[in-house]
Amino acid sequence: MRSDIKPNEQAFSTKEVAEEVGIATPTVRKYSQILERNGYEFLKDGDRRIFVQSDIVALIALRDTDKPLDDTAKELVYQQRERLEESTDTGITIPDTYENLPQDSNQLKEALMFLVKELAVTREMNDRLTNDMAQLKTTVSRLQQDHHVISSTIGNSAQKTNARIEKLTEQQNTNYETLLQLEKQKSELLQKEIQNMREEQKKEWSSQNDFNKRLEEAIQKSKEKRGWLFSLFRK
């Protein structure tokens, strides 16, 4: 584990680092993989990288380098190892807790009372957090129920709408078929009427022709009679 990270040092996500360095998020991942490939160590939460200020400085160095990225990465890895060695060599002094305890009973009592109050405050905060979690679970459960109701309502409405559309489509098709049948019947009646008119017209033409023939025959006979009378007077 890295020992060069300071207590309470600010941590950054990949997106925050991209904004800080001024590069795209995939580029942050690419530079991080190059550094790791050459031996650089990142603080990780599972598979997710957690960046600190020294990591941002390393990424900026990769961004601004004129050398091949692997060469610059090796230099950064060497610098990191030096920092880790320095932080490992630095001794950490742990104070003797028992020597720092107050010798006066009143001071010790005040210290204990302070600890008791702190514990009470901590318990109160824990109780509040527990209540908040319970309320949050209740809210989530209600939201899930509401979501189920809304989904069911939307599903039922969609089914009803589809049923109405199918019914209207069926009615429209029925009306269309009815209109086609009526138009067909009208067309047949019209054709029959036209046929009847043609037959009547043929009959009238035939009657007219018969009348004309008879008229011509009568006229012809009348001429023949007149001619016969004229012949008598001439004799």
Buried (B, 14 or more C-beta within 10 A) or exposed (E): EBEBBEEEEEEBBBEBBBEBBEBEEEBBBBBBEBBBEBEBBBBEEEEEBBBBBBBBEBBBBBBEBEEEBEEBBBBBBEBBBEEBEEBEEEEEEEEEEEEEEEEEEEEEEEEEEEEEEEEEEEEEEEEEEEEEEEEEEEEEEEEEEEEEEEEEEEEEEEEEEEEEEEEEEEEEEEEEEEEEEEEEEEEEEEEEEEEEEEEEEEEEEEEEEEEEEEEEEEEEEEEEEEEEEEEEEEE
